Amino acid sequence: MEKKTIYVTEFDFDRLYGLVESADPNIRDKTHLMQLKEELEQGEVIEPADIPDDVITMNSKFRLQGEDDTLSDYTLVFPRHADFSKNRISILAPIGVALIGSKVGDTVTWETQAGQKQFKILKILYQPEASGDFHL
């Protein structure tokens, strides 16, 4: 399977890379941190004002379509703001790593204990950069 190019703003890159680098070295599951680090290192870093408005950035709200055609709205957030009961997904969750830098029309896939899951990104409902909010 060919690896897609992800797009990330310079501001998100700096904050996310800092999060990865400052993580507790004794953390039990480093897998997601290493996946995020790999995504960031392979991604295309773009000025916040130049990021396409169909790309999921930090604090973006978006609509996903599940494998069973259900529709759900989520927001991609930093770990301290994560709350799945409010549909706020942590960047360090497996789906969070899969979503960052993806765009409308992409299908994101990630591994869970129950097997692979997939969602299609249908729409960006709010992207900070598209709204002129460059430093959320």
C-alpha positions as CSV (number, residue, x, y, z in Angstrom):
1,M,0.0,0.0,0.0
2,E,1.4,3.4,-1.0
3,K,2.0,5.9,1.8
4,K,0.0,9.1,1.3
5,T,1.6,12.5,1.8
6,I,0.2,14.3,4.8
7,Y,0.2,18.1,5.2
8,V,0.9,19.8,8.5
9,T,1.3,23.5,9.4
10,E,4.6,24.7,10.7
11,F,2.9,25.7,14.0
12,D,1.3,22.2,14.4
13,F,4.5,20.5,13.4
14,D,6.5,22.4,16.1
15,R,3.9,21.7,18.9
16,L,3.4,18.0,17.9
17,Y,7.1,17.3,17.5
18,G,7.7,18.9,20.9
19,L,5.0,16.7,22.3
20,V,6.7,13.6,20.9
21,E,10.2,14.7,22.0
22,S,9.1,15.6,25.6
23,A,7.1,12.4,26.2
24,D,8.0,10.4,29.3
25,P,10.7,7.9,28.3
26,N,9.1,5.3,30.5
27,I,5.7,5.5,28.8
28,R,4.2,2.1,28.5
29,D,3.0,2.3,24.8
30,K,5.4,4.3,22.6
31,T,3.9,2.9,19.4
32,H,1.5,5.9,18.8
33,L,4.2,8.4,19.6
34,M,6.6,6.8,17.1
35,Q,3.8,6.6,14.5
36,L,3.1,10.3,15.0
37,K,6.9,11.1,14.8
38,E,7.1,9.2,11.5
39,E,4.1,10.9,10.1
40,L,5.5,14.3,11.0
41,E,8.9,13.5,9.5
42,Q,7.5,12.3,6.3
43,G,4.8,15.0,6.0
44,E,4.9,18.2,4.0
45,V,5.2,21.2,6.4
46,I,3.3,24.3,5.1
47,E,2.9,27.8,6.4
48,P,-0.5,28.0,8.3
49,A,-1.9,30.6,5.8
50,D,-1.1,28.2,2.9
51,I,-2.6,25.0,4.2
52,P,-5.5,23.8,2.0
53,D,-8.9,24.2,3.7
54,D,-9.7,20.5,3.1
55,V,-6.9,19.2,5.3
56,I,-7.4,18.2,9.0
57,T,-5.1,20.2,11.2
58,M,-5.1,20.4,15.0
59,N,-8.4,21.7,16.4
60,S,-10.2,21.0,13.1
61,K,-13.8,19.7,13.3
62,F,-14.7,17.2,10.6
63,R,-17.4,14.7,9.5
64,L,-16.5,11.0,9.1
65,Q,-18.5,8.3,7.5
66,G,-18.0,4.8,9.1
67,E,-17.9,1.5,7.4
68,D,-21.6,1.1,8.3
69,D,-22.4,4.5,6.6
70,T,-22.9,6.2,10.0
71,L,-21.9,9.9,10.1
72,S,-20.1,11.4,13.1
73,D,-18.5,14.8,13.7
74,Y,-15.2,14.9,15.7
75,T,-12.5,17.4,16.6
76,L,-8.8,16.6,16.6
77,V,-7.2,17.9,19.8
78,F,-4.1,17.8,22.0
79,P,-4.2,15.1,24.7
80,R,-5.2,17.4,27.6
81,H,-8.3,18.4,25.7
82,A,-9.4,14.9,24.6
83,D,-12.8,13.8,25.7
84,F,-14.4,11.0,23.6
85,S,-17.8,11.7,25.1
86,K,-17.6,15.1,23.5
87,N,-16.2,13.7,20.2
88,R,-12.8,15.3,20.9
89,I,-10.1,12.8,19.7
90,S,-6.5,13.0,21.0
91,I,-3.8,13.3,18.4
92,L,-2.0,10.5,20.3
93,A,-4.9,8.1,19.8
94,P,-4.4,5.7,16.9
95,I,-7.2,7.4,14.9
96,G,-5.7,10.8,15.8
97,V,-2.4,9.8,14.3
98,A,-4.2,8.5,11.2
99,L,-6.2,11.7,10.8
100,I,-3.6,14.5,11.1
101,G,-2.8,15.9,7.7
102,S,-5.5,13.9,5.9
103,K,-7.9,15.6,3.6
104,V,-11.5,15.4,2.5
105,G,-12.1,12.3,0.4
106,D,-9.3,10.3,2.1
107,T,-10.1,7.0,3.9
108,V,-8.2,6.6,7.1
109,T,-7.3,3.2,8.4
110,W,-5.9,2.3,11.8
111,E,-5.4,-0.9,13.9
112,T,-7.5,-1.5,17.0
113,Q,-7.5,-4.5,19.3
114,A,-10.6,-5.7,17.4
115,G,-8.9,-5.3,14.0
116,Q,-8.7,-2.7,11.4
117,K,-11.1,0.3,11.4
118,Q,-11.8,2.7,8.5
119,F,-13.5,6.0,8.1
120,K,-13.9,8.3,5.1
121,I,-13.4,12.0,5.6
122,L,-16.5,13.7,4.2
123,K,-16.2,17.3,5.2
124,I,-14.2,19.8,7.2
125,L,-16.7,21.7,9.3
126,Y,-14.1,24.0,10.9
127,Q,-10.4,24.4,10.2
128,P,-8.6,27.0,12.4
129,E,-6.3,28.2,9.6
130,A,-9.2,28.6,7.1
131,S,-10.9,30.8,9.7
132,G,-7.8,32.9,10.3
133,D,-7.1,31.3,13.7
134,F,-3.4,30.5,13.2
135,H,-2.4,29.9,16.8
136,L,-5.1,27.9,18.6
